[in-house]
Amino acid sequence: MNAADQKRLLREMTFFRRFEERAFEAYMEHKIGGFLHLYIGQEAVATGVLEMARRGHDYVITGYRDHVHAMKAGAPPREVMAELYGKETGSSRGRGGSMHIFDPNAKFMGGYALVGEPFPLAAGLALACKYKKTDQIAICFLGDGANNQGTFHETMNMASLWKLPVLFVCENNLYAIGTRIDRSTAVTDQYKRVCGYNIPSSQHDGQDIEIVMDSAKKAVDHVRSGKGPYFIEYLTYRLRGHSMSDKTAAYRSKEEEQQWQRRDPLKVYADKLKKAKVLTDDDIKEMEREIHEEIENEVIKFAENSPAPRVEELNKYVLDDNPDPRWIGPLQNTYQ
């Protein structure tokens, strides 16, 4: 990568972090309701993997910790924030909230609240790509806690049997809500669990974005070349609780948290770029200032000034005879 790309990637990860922190503040101010699962600490995974995908071309799907994946896939940040605010201008017209960001124009096919739900949907998207005979692929992000679901094993078997063009990305942050992985899962190295389905797999550091990108490129190239699915596991860590109702994370030791804080992906990459003399501390401060202004003046203002959904339209978009004009074309193109 050249210096411009390196600066852009650090800026993107920093923007995503500040976006999430600002969402936390808005939640505490009661401007955001419902569930809110923050991605703080895991930014290198979604940013690095999707950097290797084709934006607006490959399909992306994930679970309910979905804000950053949506934005990196191409969903406008102000529409994502408006969705958190429950506004009509949100990516799901204010009907979905944090766990259901959706933007088919960006080929972001949604965040899903049910644990294990994205697996078969990703296989379906990949099957559509295969039927259409395009070079598109489906990328499915999943957490380690979802892998004990039956849908995981059923999907891995079908994806391998049918050689579907799907990349499964496991973000192993060691905890399923408050349960540590070694208390719930017999095989803690998740990449080993697909060997029974004849799916190639690998495990990597998820805190260094350059490691993420290098490994993701190999996986993406494998899938796009028609060789079938690939499973890649990144070891990462959420630096906040599971959700806003989990503020203390009392199930984790302070020593463990401090250890992972030293491996904060923003710090890891900023230190690397400073050492390479790509950026200085002053450059990073200026970047932070610009990001703060962008989030406040473009993202937050848009969300706060947008109208709420009308009560009379409560049932709109429930049935397909009430389509959102932003969605109908991209959705038709998915399966035709």
Secondary structure as a PSIPRED ss2 file (coil, helix, strand):
# PSIPRED VFORMAT (PSIPRED V4.0)

   1 M C   1.000  0.000  0.000
   2 N C   1.000  0.000  0.000
   3 A H   0.000  1.000  0.000
   4 A H   0.000  1.000  0.000
   5 D H   0.000  1.000  0.000
   6 Q H   0.000  1.000  0.000
   7 K H   0.000  1.000  0.000
   8 R H   0.000  1.000  0.000
   9 L H   0.000  1.000  0.000
  10 L H   0.000  1.000  0.000
  11 R H   0.000  1.000  0.000
  12 E H   0.000  1.000  0.000
  13 M H   0.000  1.000  0.000
  14 T H   0.000  1.000  0.000
  15 F H   0.000  1.000  0.000
  16 F H   0.000  1.000  0.000
  17 R H   0.000  1.000  0.000
  18 R H   0.000  1.000  0.000
  19 F H   0.000  1.000  0.000
  20 E H   0.000  1.000  0.000
  21 E H   0.000  1.000  0.000
  22 R H   0.000  1.000  0.000
  23 A H   0.000  1.000  0.000
  24 F H   0.000  1.000  0.000
  25 E H   0.000  1.000  0.000
  26 A H   0.000  1.000  0.000
  27 Y H   0.000  1.000  0.000
  28 M H   0.000  1.000  0.000
  29 E C   1.000  0.000  0.000
  30 H C   1.000  0.000  0.000
  31 K C   1.000  0.000  0.000
  32 I C   1.000  0.000  0.000
  33 G C   1.000  0.000  0.000
  34 G C   1.000  0.000  0.000
  35 F C   1.000  0.000  0.000
  36 L C   1.000  0.000  0.000
  37 H C   1.000  0.000  0.000
  38 L C   1.000  0.000  0.000
  39 Y C   1.000  0.000  0.000
  40 I C   1.000  0.000  0.000
  41 G C   1.000  0.000  0.000
  42 Q C   1.000  0.000  0.000
  43 E H   0.000  1.000  0.000
  44 A H   0.000  1.000  0.000
  45 V H   0.000  1.000  0.000
  46 A H   0.000  1.000  0.000
  47 T H   0.000  1.000  0.000
  48 G H   0.000  1.000  0.000
  49 V H   0.000  1.000  0.000
  50 L H   0.000  1.000  0.000
  51 E H   0.000  1.000  0.000
  52 M C   1.000  0.000  0.000
  53 A C   1.000  0.000  0.000
  54 R C   1.000  0.000  0.000
  55 R C   1.000  0.000  0.000
  56 G C   1.000  0.000  0.000
  57 H C   1.000  0.000  0.000
  58 D C   1.000  0.000  0.000
  59 Y E   0.000  0.000  1.000
  60 V E   0.000  0.000  1.000
  61 I E   0.000  0.000  1.000
  62 T E   0.000  0.000  1.000
  63 G C   1.000  0.000  0.000
  64 Y C   1.000  0.000  0.000
  65 R C   1.000  0.000  0.000
  66 D C   1.000  0.000  0.000
  67 H H   0.000  1.000  0.000
  68 V H   0.000  1.000  0.000
  69 H H   0.000  1.000  0.000
  70 A H   0.000  1.000  0.000
  71 M H   0.000  1.000  0.000
  72 K H   0.000  1.000  0.000
  73 A H   0.000  1.000  0.000
  74 G C   1.000  0.000  0.000
  75 A C   1.000  0.000  0.000
  76 P C   1.000  0.000  0.000
  77 P H   0.000  1.000  0.000
  78 R H   0.000  1.000  0.000
  79 E H   0.000  1.000  0.000
  80 V H   0.000  1.000  0.000
  81 M H   0.000  1.000  0.000
  82 A H   0.000  1.000  0.000
  83 E H   0.000  1.000  0.000
  84 L H   0.000  1.000  0.000
  85 Y C   1.000  0.000  0.000
  86 G C   1.000  0.000  0.000
  87 K C   1.000  0.000  0.000
  88 E C   1.000  0.000  0.000
  89 T C   1.000  0.000  0.000
  90 G C   1.000  0.000  0.000
  91 S C   1.000  0.000  0.000
  92 S C   1.000  0.000  0.000
  93 R C   1.000  0.000  0.000
  94 G C   1.000  0.000  0.000
  95 R C   1.000  0.000  0.000
  96 G C   1.000  0.000  0.000
  97 G C   1.000  0.000  0.000
  98 S H   0.000  1.000  0.000
  99 M H   0.000  1.000  0.000
 100 H H   0.000  1.000  0.000
 101 I C   1.000  0.000  0.000
 102 F C   1.000  0.000  0.000
 103 D E   0.000  0.000  1.000
 104 P H   0.000  1.000  0.000
 105 N H   0.000  1.000  0.000
 106 A H   0.000  1.000  0.000
 107 K C   1.000  0.000  0.000
 108 F E   0.000  0.000  1.000
 109 M E   0.000  0.000  1.000
 110 G E   0.000  0.000  1.000
 111 G E   0.000  0.000  1.000
 112 Y C   1.000  0.000  0.000
 113 A C   1.000  0.000  0.000
 114 L C   1.000  0.000  0.000
 115 V C   1.000  0.000  0.000
 116 G C   1.000  0.000  0.000
 117 E C   1.000  0.000  0.000
 118 P H   0.000  1.000  0.000
 119 F H   0.000  1.000  0.000
 120 P H   0.000  1.000  0.000
 121 L H   0.000  1.000  0.000
 122 A H   0.000  1.000  0.000
 123 A H   0.000  1.000  0.000
 124 G H   0.000  1.000  0.000
 125 L H   0.000  1.000  0.000
 126 A H   0.000  1.000  0.000
 127 L H   0.000  1.000  0.000
 128 A H   0.000  1.000  0.000
 129 C H   0.000  1.000  0.000
 130 K H   0.000  1.000  0.000
 131 Y H   0.000  1.000  0.000
 132 K H   0.000  1.000  0.000
 133 K C   1.000  0.000  0.000
 134 T C   1.000  0.000  0.000
 135 D C   1.000  0.000  0.000
 136 Q C   1.000  0.000  0.000
 137 I C   1.000  0.000  0.000
 138 A E   0.000  0.000  1.000
 139 I E   0.000  0.000  1.000
 140 C E   0.000  0.000  1.000
 141 F E   0.000  0.000  1.000
 142 L E   0.000  0.000  1.000
 143 G E   0.000  0.000  1.000
 144 D H   0.000  1.000  0.000
 145 G H   0.000  1.000  0.000
 146 A H   0.000  1.000  0.000
 147 N H   0.000  1.000  0.000
 148 N H   0.000  1.000  0.000
 149 Q C   1.000  0.000  0.000
 150 G H   0.000  1.000  0.000
 151 T H   0.000  1.000  0.000
 152 F H   0.000  1.000  0.000
 153 H H   0.000  1.000  0.000
 154 E H   0.000  1.000  0.000
 155 T H   0.000  1.000  0.000
 156 M H   0.000  1.000  0.000
 157 N H   0.000  1.000  0.000
 158 M H   0.000  1.000  0.000
 159 A H   0.000  1.000  0.000
 160 S H   0.000  1.000  0.000
 161 L H   0.000  1.000  0.000
 162 W C   1.000  0.000  0.000
 163 K C   1.000  0.000  0.000
 164 L C   1.000  0.000  0.000
 165 P C   1.000  0.000  0.000
 166 V E   0.000  0.000  1.000
 167 L E   0.000  0.000  1.000
 168 F E   0.000  0.000  1.000
 169 V E   0.000  0.000  1.000
 170 C E   0.000  0.000  1.000
 171 E E   0.000  0.000  1.000
 172 N E   0.000  0.000  1.000
 173 N C   1.000  0.000  0.000
 174 L C   1.000  0.000  0.000
 175 Y E   0.000  0.000  1.000
 176 A E   0.000  0.000  1.000
 177 I C   1.000  0.000  0.000
 178 G C   1.000  0.000  0.000
 179 T E   0.000  0.000  1.000
 180 R E   0.000  0.000  1.000
 181 I H   0.000  1.000  0.000
 182 D H   0.000  1.000  0.000
 183 R H   0.000  1.000  0.000
 184 S C   1.000  0.000  0.000
 185 T C   1.000  0.000  0.000
 186 A C   1.000  0.000  0.000
 187 V C   1.000  0.000  0.000
 188 T C   1.000  0.000  0.000
 189 D C   1.000  0.000  0.000
 190 Q H   0.000  1.000  0.000
 191 Y H   0.000  1.000  0.000
 192 K H   0.000  1.000  0.000
 193 R H   0.000  1.000  0.000
 194 V H   0.000  1.000  0.000
 195 C H   0.000  1.000  0.000
 196 G H   0.000  1.000  0.000
 197 Y H   0.000  1.000  0.000
 198 N C   1.000  0.000  0.000
 199 I C   1.000  0.000  0.000
 200 P C   1.000  0.000  0.000
 201 S E   0.000  0.000  1.000
 202 S E   0.000  0.000  1.000
 203 Q E   0.000  0.000  1.000
 204 H E   0.000  0.000  1.000
 205 D E   0.000  0.000  1.000
 206 G C   1.000  0.000  0.000
 207 Q C   1.000  0.000  0.000
 208 D C   1.000  0.000  0.000
 209 I H   0.000  1.000  0.000
 210 E H   0.000  1.000  0.000
 211 I H   0.000  1.000  0.000
 212 V H   0.000  1.000  0.000
 213 M H   0.000  1.000  0.000
 214 D H   0.000  1.000  0.000
 215 S H   0.000  1.000  0.000
 216 A H   0.000  1.000  0.000
 217 K H   0.000  1.000  0.000
 218 K H   0.000  1.000  0.000
 219 A H   0.000  1.000  0.000
 220 V H   0.000  1.000  0.000
 221 D H   0.000  1.000  0.000
 222 H H   0.000  1.000  0.000
 223 V H   0.000  1.000  0.000
 224 R H   0.000  1.000  0.000
 225 S C   1.000  0.000  0.000
 226 G C   1.000  0.000  0.000
 227 K C   1.000  0.000  0.000
 228 G C   1.000  0.000  0.000
 229 P C   1.000  0.000  0.000
 230 Y E   0.000  0.000  1.000
 231 F E   0.000  0.000  1.000
 232 I E   0.000  0.000  1.000
 233 E E   0.000  0.000  1.000
 234 Y E   0.000  0.000  1.000
 235 L E   0.000  0.000  1.000
 236 T C   1.000  0.000  0.000
 237 Y C   1.000  0.000  0.000
 238 R C   1.000  0.000  0.000
 239 L C   1.000  0.000  0.000
 240 R C   1.000  0.000  0.000
 241 G C   1.000  0.000  0.000
 242 H C   1.000  0.000  0.000
 243 S C   1.000  0.000  0.000
 244 M C   1.000  0.000  0.000
 245 S C   1.000  0.000  0.000
 246 D C   1.000  0.000  0.000
 247 K C   1.000  0.000  0.000
 248 T C   1.000  0.000  0.000
 249 A C   1.000  0.000  0.000
 250 A C   1.000  0.000  0.000
 251 Y C   1.000  0.000  0.000
 252 R C   1.000  0.000  0.000
 253 S C   1.000  0.000  0.000
 254 K H   0.000  1.000  0.000
 255 E H   0.000  1.000  0.000
 256 E H   0.000  1.000  0.000
 257 E H   0.000  1.000  0.000
 258 Q H   0.000  1.000  0.000
 259 Q H   0.000  1.000  0.000
 260 W H   0.000  1.000  0.000
 261 Q H   0.000  1.000  0.000
 262 R C   1.000  0.000  0.000
 263 R C   1.000  0.000  0.000
 264 D C   1.000  0.000  0.000
 265 P H   0.000  1.000  0.000
 266 L H   0.000  1.000  0.000
 267 K H   0.000  1.000  0.000
 268 V H   0.000  1.000  0.000
 269 Y H   0.000  1.000  0.000
 270 A H   0.000  1.000  0.000
 271 D H   0.000  1.000  0.000
 272 K H   0.000  1.000  0.000
 273 L H   0.000  1.000  0.000
 274 K H   0.000  1.000  0.000
 275 K H   0.000  1.000  0.000
 276 A C   1.000  0.000  0.000
 277 K C   1.000  0.000  0.000
 278 V C   1.000  0.000  0.000
 279 L C   1.000  0.000  0.000
 280 T C   1.000  0.000  0.000
 281 D H   0.000  1.000  0.000
 282 D H   0.000  1.000  0.000
 283 D H   0.000  1.000  0.000
 284 I H   0.000  1.000  0.000
 285 K H   0.000  1.000  0.000
 286 E H   0.000  1.000  0.000
 287 M H   0.000  1.000  0.000
 288 E H   0.000  1.000  0.000
 289 R H   0.000  1.000  0.000
 290 E H   0.000  1.000  0.000
 291 I H   0.000  1.000  0.000
 292 H H   0.000  1.000  0.000
 293 E H   0.000  1.000  0.000
 294 E H   0.000  1.000  0.000
 295 I H   0.000  1.000  0.000
 296 E H   0.000  1.000  0.000
 297 N H   0.000  1.000  0.000
 298 E H   0.000  1.000  0.000
 299 V H   0.000  1.000  0.000
 300 I H   0.000  1.000  0.000
 301 K H   0.000  1.000  0.000
 302 F H   0.000  1.000  0.000
 303 A H   0.000  1.000  0.000
 304 E H   0.000  1.000  0.000
 305 N H   0.000  1.000  0.000
 306 S C   1.000  0.000  0.000
 307 P C   1.000  0.000  0.000
 308 A C   1.000  0.000  0.000
 309 P C   1.000  0.000  0.000
 310 R C   1.000  0.000  0.000
 311 V H   0.000  1.000  0.000
 312 E H   0.000  1.000  0.000
 313 E H   0.000  1.000  0.000
 314 L C   1.000  0.000  0.000
 315 N C   1.000  0.000  0.000
 316 K C   1.000  0.000  0.000
 317 Y C   1.000  0.000  0.000
 318 V C   1.000  0.000  0.000
 319 L C   1.000  0.000  0.000
 320 D C   1.000  0.000  0.000
 321 D C   1.000  0.000  0.000
 322 N C   1.000  0.000  0.000
 323 P C   1.000  0.000  0.000
 324 D C   1.000  0.000  0.000
 325 P H   0.000  1.000  0.000
 326 R H   0.000  1.000  0.000
 327 W H   0.000  1.000  0.000
 328 I H   0.000  1.000  0.000
 329 G H   0.000  1.000  0.000
 330 P H   0.000  1.000  0.000
 331 L H   0.000  1.000  0.000
 332 Q H   0.000  1.000  0.000
 333 N H   0.000  1.000  0.000
 334 T H   0.000  1.000  0.000
 335 Y H   0.000  1.000  0.000
 336 Q C   1.000  0.000  0.000
